[in-house]
Amino acid sequence: MILGVDPSLRGTGYGVIRLARPHPAVLCQGTISCPATWPHSRCLVKISEILREVLREQHPTVCIVEGLFYAQNLQTAIVMGEARGAALAVIAEAGLEIFEIAPRKVKQAIVGYGAAQKSAVAKMVQRLLNLPKPPAPDAADALALALTHAHENSRHHLTAPKRV
């Protein structure tokens, strides 16, 4: 069972899939939303609480998080780092191995184009997981991370995934 996490202060996406045939099954998915009026500290607590609950209920065996991206705005990079840190601390606390994949690599693996739009990722995730409708954008990104990790680890690679 793979937990995918797309960390963000105002909208952290998460999704847990179980590998199965003919296609992986979604055990849970969602977005941890925090209003713009909330202070950062309150958002970080909510991210931690929800992820702890997901870990407690679903018992994933590995976690894959979105890798860092280049941010032109230093403040944006700091805020993203805070959300990522809150998520990583809770996941590491649970004892899961954590890997990361770059956003472009996920889009390339799922859609076939590294600069694909979020809507294209959501539609392909819907198709790959046989969902009745596309997941919300942040949850779709998290599920795409989990799918990419599952796909990459089902075949032989010369380079191992980056462990966090």
C-alpha positions as a Markdown table, in Angstrom:
| # | Residue | x | y | z |
|---|---|---|---|---|
| 1 | Met | 0.0 | 0.0 | 0.0 |
| 2 | Ile | 1.4 | 3.3 | -1.1 |
| 3 | Leu | 0.7 | 6.8 | 0.4 |
| 4 | Gly | 1.2 | 9.7 | -2.0 |
| 5 | Val | 1.5 | 13.2 | -0.6 |
| 6 | Asp | 1.5 | 16.5 | -2.5 |
| 7 | Pro | 2.4 | 19.0 | 0.3 |
| 8 | Ser | 1.1 | 22.6 | 0.3 |
| 9 | Leu | 0.2 | 24.9 | 3.1 |
| 10 | Arg | -3.4 | 25.6 | 1.8 |
| 11 | Gly | -4.1 | 22.4 | 0.0 |
| 12 | Thr | -2.1 | 19.2 | 0.8 |
| 13 | Gly | -3.2 | 16.3 | -1.4 |
| 14 | Tyr | -3.0 | 12.7 | -0.2 |
| 15 | Gly | -4.0 | 9.3 | -1.5 |
| 16 | Val | -3.5 | 5.7 | -0.6 |
| 17 | Ile | -3.5 | 3.0 | -3.2 |
| 18 | Arg | -3.3 | -0.8 | -2.9 |
| 19 | Leu | -1.7 | -2.6 | -5.7 |
| 20 | Ala | -4.1 | -5.1 | -7.3 |
| 21 | Arg | -5.1 | -6.6 | -10.6 |
| 22 | Pro | -6.5 | -5.5 | -13.0 |
| 23 | His | -5.8 | -2.0 | -11.6 |
| 24 | Pro | -4.7 | -0.5 | -8.3 |
| 25 | Ala | -7.5 | 0.3 | -5.8 |
| 26 | Val | -7.9 | 3.6 | -4.1 |
| 27 | Leu | -8.3 | 3.2 | -0.4 |
| 28 | Cys | -8.6 | 6.9 | 0.5 |
| 29 | Gln | -7.9 | 10.2 | -1.1 |
| 30 | Gly | -8.5 | 13.9 | -0.3 |
| 31 | Thr | -7.2 | 17.4 | 0.2 |
| 32 | Ile | -6.3 | 18.9 | 3.5 |
| 33 | Ser | -7.6 | 22.4 | 2.9 |
| 34 | Cys | -6.8 | 25.4 | 5.1 |
| 35 | Pro | -8.4 | 28.9 | 4.7 |
| 36 | Ala | -6.2 | 31.8 | 3.8 |
| 37 | Thr | -7.2 | 33.4 | 7.1 |
| 38 | Trp | -5.6 | 30.7 | 9.2 |
| 39 | Pro | -2.1 | 31.3 | 10.5 |
| 40 | His | 0.6 | 29.0 | 9.1 |
| 41 | Ser | 1.0 | 27.2 | 12.5 |
| 42 | Arg | -2.7 | 26.2 | 12.5 |
| 43 | Cys | -2.4 | 24.8 | 8.9 |
| 44 | Leu | 0.7 | 22.8 | 9.9 |
| 45 | Val | -1.2 | 21.2 | 12.8 |
| 46 | Lys | -4.1 | 20.3 | 10.6 |
| 47 | Ile | -1.7 | 18.7 | 8.0 |
| 48 | Ser | -0.1 | 16.7 | 10.8 |
| 49 | Glu | -3.4 | 15.6 | 12.4 |
| 50 | Ile | -5.1 | 14.5 | 9.1 |
| 51 | Leu | -2.0 | 12.6 | 7.9 |
| 52 | Arg | -1.7 | 10.8 | 11.3 |
| 53 | Glu | -5.3 | 9.8 | 10.9 |
| 54 | Val | -4.7 | 8.5 | 7.4 |
| 55 | Leu | -1.7 | 6.5 | 8.6 |
| 56 | Arg | -3.6 | 5.1 | 11.5 |
| 57 | Glu | -6.6 | 4.0 | 9.4 |
| 58 | Gln | -4.9 | 2.8 | 6.2 |
| 59 | His | -1.5 | 1.4 | 7.4 |
| 60 | Pro | 0.5 | 2.2 | 4.2 |
| 61 | Thr | 3.8 | 0.5 | 3.8 |
| 62 | Val | 5.7 | 3.3 | 1.9 |
| 63 | Cys | 5.3 | 7.0 | 1.1 |
| 64 | Ile | 6.1 | 9.0 | -1.9 |
| 65 | Val | 6.1 | 12.8 | -1.8 |
| 66 | Glu | 6.4 | 15.4 | -4.5 |
| 67 | Gly | 10.0 | 16.5 | -4.9 |
| 68 | Leu | 11.1 | 20.1 | -4.4 |
| 69 | Phe | 10.6 | 22.5 | -7.3 |
| 70 | Tyr | 12.3 | 25.7 | -8.2 |
| 71 | Ala | 10.4 | 28.6 | -6.6 |
| 72 | Gln | 11.2 | 32.2 | -7.8 |
| 73 | Asn | 9.7 | 33.6 | -4.7 |
| 74 | Leu | 11.6 | 32.9 | -1.5 |
| 75 | Gln | 8.5 | 33.3 | 0.7 |
| 76 | Thr | 6.7 | 30.7 | -1.4 |
| 77 | Ala | 9.6 | 28.3 | -1.0 |
| 78 | Ile | 9.7 | 28.8 | 2.8 |
| 79 | Val | 5.9 | 28.2 | 3.1 |
| 80 | Met | 6.1 | 25.0 | 0.9 |
| 81 | Gly | 9.0 | 23.8 | 3.0 |
| 82 | Glu | 7.0 | 24.2 | 6.2 |
| 83 | Ala | 4.1 | 22.1 | 4.8 |
| 84 | Arg | 6.5 | 19.5 | 3.5 |
| 85 | Gly | 8.3 | 19.4 | 6.8 |
| 86 | Ala | 5.1 | 18.9 | 8.8 |
| 87 | Ala | 4.1 | 16.0 | 6.4 |
| 88 | Leu | 7.5 | 14.4 | 6.4 |
| 89 | Ala | 7.8 | 14.5 | 10.2 |
| 90 | Val | 4.5 | 12.7 | 10.7 |
| 91 | Ile | 5.2 | 10.1 | 8.1 |
| 92 | Ala | 8.8 | 9.4 | 9.4 |
| 93 | Glu | 7.3 | 9.2 | 12.9 |
| 94 | Ala | 5.2 | 6.3 | 11.7 |
| 95 | Gly | 8.3 | 4.5 | 10.4 |
| 96 | Leu | 7.5 | 4.5 | 6.7 |
| 97 | Glu | 10.2 | 4.7 | 4.1 |
| 98 | Ile | 9.8 | 8.0 | 2.2 |
| 99 | Phe | 10.8 | 8.6 | -1.4 |
| 100 | Glu | 10.4 | 11.6 | -3.6 |
| 101 | Ile | 9.7 | 12.1 | -7.3 |
| 102 | Ala | 10.0 | 15.4 | -9.2 |
| 103 | Pro | 6.7 | 16.9 | -10.4 |
| 104 | Arg | 7.8 | 16.8 | -14.1 |
| 105 | Lys | 8.7 | 13.1 | -13.8 |
| 106 | Val | 5.3 | 12.3 | -12.4 |
| 107 | Lys | 3.5 | 14.1 | -15.2 |
| 108 | Gln | 5.7 | 12.4 | -17.8 |
| 109 | Ala | 4.9 | 9.0 | -16.3 |
| 110 | Ile | 1.2 | 9.5 | -16.0 |
| 111 | Val | 0.3 | 11.7 | -19.0 |
| 112 | Gly | 3.3 | 11.3 | -21.2 |
| 113 | Tyr | 4.2 | 15.0 | -21.1 |
| 114 | Gly | 6.3 | 16.6 | -18.3 |
| 115 | Ala | 4.5 | 20.0 | -18.5 |
| 116 | Ala | 0.9 | 18.6 | -18.5 |
| 117 | Gln | -1.9 | 20.5 | -16.9 |
| 118 | Lys | -3.4 | 19.5 | -13.6 |
| 119 | Ser | -6.7 | 18.6 | -15.4 |
| 120 | Ala | -4.9 | 16.2 | -17.7 |
| 121 | Val | -3.2 | 14.5 | -14.7 |
| 122 | Ala | -6.6 | 14.2 | -12.9 |
| 123 | Lys | -8.3 | 12.6 | -16.0 |
| 124 | Met | -5.5 | 10.1 | -16.5 |
| 125 | Val | -5.5 | 9.2 | -12.7 |
| 126 | Gln | -9.3 | 8.7 | -13.1 |
| 127 | Arg | -8.7 | 6.3 | -16.0 |
| 128 | Leu | -5.8 | 4.4 | -14.4 |
| 129 | Leu | -7.6 | 3.9 | -11.1 |
| 130 | Asn | -11.0 | 3.3 | -12.7 |
| 131 | Leu | -12.7 | 6.1 | -10.7 |
| 132 | Pro | -16.2 | 7.3 | -11.5 |
| 133 | Lys | -14.9 | 10.9 | -11.7 |
| 134 | Pro | -11.6 | 12.8 | -11.7 |
| 135 | Pro | -10.2 | 13.4 | -8.2 |
| 136 | Ala | -9.7 | 17.0 | -7.0 |
| 137 | Pro | -6.5 | 18.4 | -8.3 |
| 138 | Asp | -4.3 | 18.1 | -5.2 |
| 139 | Ala | -5.6 | 14.6 | -4.5 |
| 140 | Ala | -5.0 | 13.6 | -8.1 |
| 141 | Asp | -1.4 | 14.7 | -7.8 |
| 142 | Ala | -0.9 | 12.6 | -4.7 |
| 143 | Leu | -2.5 | 9.6 | -6.4 |
| 144 | Ala | -0.3 | 10.2 | -9.5 |
| 145 | Leu | 2.7 | 10.1 | -7.2 |
| 146 | Ala | 1.7 | 6.8 | -5.7 |
| 147 | Leu | 1.0 | 5.4 | -9.2 |
| 148 | Thr | 4.3 | 6.5 | -10.5 |
| 149 | His | 6.2 | 5.0 | -7.6 |
| 150 | Ala | 4.3 | 1.7 | -8.1 |
| 151 | His | 5.1 | 1.7 | -11.8 |
| 152 | Glu | 8.8 | 2.5 | -11.4 |
| 153 | Asn | 9.2 | -0.2 | -8.7 |
| 154 | Ser | 7.6 | -2.8 | -10.8 |
| 155 | Arg | 10.4 | -2.9 | -13.4 |
| 156 | His | 14.2 | -2.9 | -13.3 |
| 157 | His | 15.9 | 0.5 | -13.1 |
| 158 | Leu | 19.5 | 1.5 | -13.2 |
| 159 | Thr | 18.9 | 4.2 | -10.7 |
| 160 | Ala | 17.0 | 3.8 | -7.4 |
| 161 | Pro | 14.3 | 6.2 | -6.4 |
| 162 | Lys | 15.5 | 9.1 | -4.3 |
| 163 | Arg | 15.0 | 8.2 | -0.6 |
| 164 | Val | 14.2 | 11.1 | 1.8 |
